[in-house]
Amino acid sequence: MDKSAVLRYLNSMVNISPIKAQLILSKFNHFELKKGEMLLKEGQISRKSHLLVEGYIRSFVIDMAGNEVTTGIISTQHFANDFSSYFKNEPAKENFQAITDCTTYYISFDDMQFAFHNMPEFREFGRMMLAMNYEHLHERMLSMIKDSAEVRYLNLLKKEPEMFQIVPLKIIASYLNITDSSLSRIRREIHQKRSP
């Protein structure tokens, strides 16, 4: 299978020689996921980390009232995985489900460990990836505290405009921690402001 998307992602993060790049690519395996299928369920132990190269995946939990609450919307060129489960060999605390048909390339934990221990370039890649994930989660936490629902919506729209054409608004509303009706109202009000 064509692993050029994986190679582009690696090259966007670190400078890596073609020989080392091919060795790393050999550790990634092609995987297809149909819309609605589960990539990982809460309570399972994650054995694979998936780089999403096509489609959208969401992570979610079930709250005390039995409602699904979207905790993440994963787009292309991002990893879909419960990293605590993956690295600590513990049960996953979230569910991961395909929003659309998806294509991923996954790397097993053992292969990830091999790459970490034998290739400094991959260690640097992993360090940068974890730092970026932390920054994203930290920004999201602060945004939930400091920003209005409208600001959160506009920031997501700016970063991921294509998402609003593909991902159901119900899932986006849950991710923004607002109701469906609130999201519809915000979108309507912004449209009215921008209309001549």
Solvent accessible surface area in square Angstrom, and as a share of the most:
residue,aa,sasa,rsa
1,M,162,0.72
2,D,105,0.54
3,K,50,0.21
4,S,43,0.28
5,A,16,0.12
6,V,1,0.00
7,L,50,0.25
8,R,147,0.54
9,Y,18,0.07
10,L,1,0.01
11,N,77,0.39
12,S,85,0.55
13,M,20,0.09
14,V,14,0.08
15,N,147,0.75
16,I,25,0.13
17,S,49,0.31
18,P,107,0.68
19,I,145,0.73
20,K,64,0.27
21,A,4,0.03
22,Q,106,0.47
23,L,73,0.36
24,I,0,0.00
25,L,11,0.06
26,S,72,0.46
27,K,41,0.17
28,F,2,0.01
29,N,64,0.33
30,H,53,0.24
31,F,66,0.28
32,E,97,0.44
33,L,7,0.04
34,K,124,0.53
35,K,144,0.61
36,G,37,0.36
37,E,81,0.36
38,M,59,0.26
39,L,33,0.16
40,L,18,0.09
41,K,104,0.44
42,E,93,0.42
43,G,46,0.44
44,Q,88,0.39
45,I,56,0.29
46,S,7,0.04
47,R,141,0.52
48,K,84,0.36
49,S,0,0.00
50,H,11,0.05
51,L,1,0.00
52,L,0,0.00
53,V,30,0.17
54,E,106,0.47
55,G,14,0.13
56,Y,13,0.05
57,I,0,0.00
58,R,21,0.08
59,S,7,0.04
60,F,12,0.05
61,V,43,0.24
62,I,87,0.44
63,D,55,0.29
64,M,208,0.93
65,A,83,0.64
66,G,50,0.48
67,N,83,0.43
68,E,90,0.40
69,V,51,0.29
70,T,1,0.01
71,T,44,0.26
72,G,14,0.13
73,I,21,0.11
74,I,23,0.12
75,S,10,0.06
76,T,56,0.33
77,Q,58,0.26
78,H,86,0.38
79,F,17,0.07
80,A,0,0.00
81,N,13,0.07
82,D,12,0.06
83,F,45,0.19
84,S,56,0.36
85,S,1,0.00
86,Y,4,0.02
87,F,65,0.27
88,K,131,0.56
89,N,91,0.46
90,E,65,0.29
91,P,77,0.48
92,A,3,0.02
93,K,132,0.56
94,E,45,0.20
95,N,15,0.08
96,F,7,0.03
97,Q,38,0.17
98,A,2,0.02
99,I,11,0.06
100,T,27,0.16
101,D,83,0.43
102,C,2,0.01
103,T,20,0.12
104,T,0,0.00
105,Y,7,0.03
106,Y,37,0.14
107,I,0,0.00
108,S,32,0.20
109,F,63,0.26
110,D,109,0.56
111,D,40,0.21
112,M,2,0.01
113,Q,58,0.26
114,F,85,0.35
115,A,0,0.00
116,F,31,0.13
117,H,131,0.58
118,N,82,0.42
119,M,2,0.01
120,P,79,0.50
121,E,43,0.19
122,F,0,0.00
123,R,110,0.40
124,E,66,0.29
125,F,2,0.01
126,G,1,0.01
127,R,142,0.52
128,M,59,0.26
129,M,6,0.03
130,L,80,0.40
131,A,53,0.41
132,M,92,0.41
133,N,47,0.24
134,Y,146,0.56
135,E,96,0.43
136,H,102,0.45
137,L,113,0.56
138,H,70,0.31
139,E,82,0.37
140,R,50,0.18
141,M,100,0.45
142,L,68,0.34
143,S,24,0.16
144,M,56,0.25
145,I,131,0.66
146,K,152,0.65
147,D,44,0.23
148,S,61,0.40
149,A,26,0.20
150,E,52,0.23
151,V,62,0.36
152,R,27,0.10
153,Y,11,0.04
154,L,55,0.27
155,N,64,0.33
156,L,19,0.10
157,L,45,0.22
158,K,173,0.73
159,K,140,0.59
160,E,44,0.20
161,P,78,0.49
162,E,105,0.47
163,M,3,0.01
164,F,20,0.08
165,Q,152,0.67
166,I,75,0.38
167,V,5,0.03
168,P,65,0.41
169,L,67,0.33
170,K,142,0.60
171,I,27,0.13
172,I,0,0.00
173,A,0,0.00
174,S,29,0.19
175,Y,17,0.07
176,L,6,0.03
177,N,105,0.54
178,I,27,0.14
179,T,84,0.49
180,D,73,0.38
181,S,82,0.53
182,S,29,0.19
183,L,2,0.01
184,S,55,0.35
185,R,101,0.37
186,I,5,0.02
187,R,81,0.29
188,R,128,0.47
189,E,61,0.27
190,I,12,0.06
191,H,126,0.56
192,Q,113,0.50
193,K,145,0.61
194,R,167,0.61
195,S,48,0.31
196,P,184,1.16
